[in-house]
Amino acid sequence: MEYRQAVEQTKVNLSDLQERRKDAVGENAIDFMNKLLTPEEIAASDLRVTMIIEIANTRAEKGISQKT
């Protein structure tokens, strides 16, 4: 797709989004994703997030960076 065509399509998409508001994208992306995932998948994802946060906090506390 050429640049001008892409720009024009984006303008059309934005206009549609403004007109339809919530109907175009839904109210809450997290709620939508939770409907797609099993409780086990949600729990595994939550665990991964918690672990990443803990690693980041520990690195910050100890002054450890990922730079080599």
C-alpha positions as CSV (number, residue, x, y, z in Angstrom):
1,M,0.0,0.0,0.0
2,E,1.4,3.4,-0.9
3,Y,1.9,6.1,1.7
4,R,-1.0,8.3,0.5
5,Q,-3.4,5.3,0.4
6,A,-2.4,4.4,3.9
7,V,-2.9,8.0,5.1
8,E,-6.4,8.1,3.5
9,Q,-7.3,4.7,5.0
10,T,-6.2,5.9,8.4
11,K,-8.4,9.0,8.1
12,V,-11.4,6.8,7.2
13,N,-10.6,4.5,10.1
14,L,-10.3,7.4,12.5
15,S,-13.6,8.9,11.3
16,D,-15.3,5.5,11.8
17,L,-13.8,5.2,15.3
18,Q,-15.0,8.6,16.3
19,E,-18.5,7.9,15.0
20,R,-19.0,4.5,16.6
21,R,-17.0,5.2,19.8
22,K,-17.2,2.2,22.2
23,D,-19.0,0.0,19.6
24,A,-15.9,0.2,17.4
25,V,-13.3,-1.0,19.9
26,G,-15.2,-2.2,23.0
27,E,-15.2,-0.8,26.5
28,N,-12.3,-2.6,28.2
29,A,-9.5,-4.5,26.5
30,I,-8.6,-6.4,29.7
31,D,-12.1,-7.7,30.1
32,F,-12.1,-8.8,26.4
33,M,-8.8,-10.6,26.8
34,N,-10.0,-12.3,30.0
35,K,-12.9,-13.8,28.1
36,L,-10.5,-15.4,25.7
37,L,-8.2,-16.9,28.3
38,T,-8.8,-19.8,30.7
39,P,-8.4,-19.2,34.4
40,E,-5.1,-21.2,34.3
41,E,-3.8,-19.0,31.5
42,I,-4.7,-15.8,33.4
43,A,-3.0,-17.1,36.6
44,A,0.1,-18.0,34.7
45,S,0.2,-14.6,33.1
46,D,-0.3,-12.9,36.5
47,L,2.6,-15.0,37.9
48,R,4.9,-13.9,35.1
49,V,4.0,-10.3,35.6
50,T,4.7,-10.6,39.4
51,M,8.0,-12.3,38.8
52,I,9.1,-9.6,36.3
53,I,8.2,-6.9,38.7
54,E,10.1,-8.6,41.5
55,I,13.2,-9.0,39.4
56,A,13.0,-5.3,38.3
57,N,12.6,-4.2,41.9
58,T,15.4,-6.4,43.2
59,R,17.8,-5.1,40.4
60,A,16.9,-1.5,41.2
61,E,17.4,-2.1,45.0
62,K,20.8,-3.7,44.4
63,G,21.9,-1.3,41.6
64,I,22.1,-4.1,39.1
65,S,21.5,-3.2,35.4
66,Q,21.2,-5.4,32.3
67,K,24.0,-3.5,30.6
68,T,27.1,-5.6,29.9
